[in-house]
Amino acid sequence: MEKLDINEEKVRLTNHCSYFTETMDESEPSGRKLGFIAQEIGREINTLGSKANESNLQRIVVQMKDNLEKIKEQVLNVL
């Protein structure tokens, strides 16, 4: 049952997203830092996907991965 519990990943993903937003609001250039944070977000999304035991959650994970790829493309423009 513990292998299917995604609460820890949800908390970490929320924290990473908050940190990403805070970093975007900084006045100094932060493209590299945003890239690292996006990488951590991707890890959490992948873990959620591997634990997804229901089709609705799997669809959400695919959408999150798609949106993360768009974010990574934009972060490359900041570098």
C-alpha positions in Angstrom: 0.0 0.0 0.0 2.9 2.3 0.8 4.1 2.0 -2.8 0.9 3.6 -4.1 0.9 6.5 -1.6 1.7 9.7 -3.5 1.2 12.2 -0.7 5.0 12.7 -0.2 5.5 13.3 -4.0 2.6 15.8 -4.0 4.1 17.8 -1.2 7.6 17.8 -2.8 6.1 18.8 -6.2 4.2 21.6 -4.6 7.3 22.8 -2.9 9.4 22.6 -6.1 6.7 24.6 -8.0 6.6 27.3 -5.3 10.4 27.5 -5.3 10.3 27.8 -9.1 7.8 30.7 -9.0 9.8 32.4 -6.3 13.0 32.1 -8.3 11.2 33.5 -11.4 10.3 36.6 -9.3 14.0 37.3 -8.4 15.6 40.3 -10.1 18.9 38.5 -10.9 19.3 36.1 -13.8 18.3 32.6 -12.7 18.0 30.5 -15.8 20.4 27.8 -14.6 18.7 27.6 -11.2 15.3 27.3 -12.9 16.6 24.4 -15.0 17.7 22.6 -11.9 14.3 23.1 -10.3 12.5 21.9 -13.4 14.7 18.8 -13.3 13.5 18.1 -9.8 9.9 18.8 -10.8 10.4 16.2 -13.5 11.6 13.6 -11.1 8.6 14.0 -8.9 6.2 13.8 -11.9 8.0 10.6 -13.0 7.6 9.1 -9.5 3.9 10.1 -9.5 3.5 8.4 -12.9 5.2 5.2 -11.7 2.8 5.1 -8.7 -0.3 6.1 -10.7 -2.8 3.3 -10.3 -5.7 4.9 -12.0 -6.2 6.1 -15.6 -7.2 9.6 -14.6 -4.0 10.2 -12.7 -2.0 8.8 -15.5 -3.6 11.3 -17.9 -2.8 14.1 -15.5 0.8 12.9 -15.3 1.1 13.0 -19.1 -0.3 16.6 -19.1 2.2 17.6 -16.4 5.1 16.1 -18.4 3.9 18.0 -21.6 3.7 21.3 -19.7 7.1 20.7 -18.0 8.7 20.2 -21.5 7.2 23.6 -22.5 8.6 25.1 -19.3 12.1 23.6 -20.0 12.0 25.1 -23.5 11.3 28.5 -22.1 14.0 28.2 -19.4 16.5 27.5 -22.2 15.6 30.9 -23.6 16.6 32.5 -20.2 20.0 30.8 -20.1 
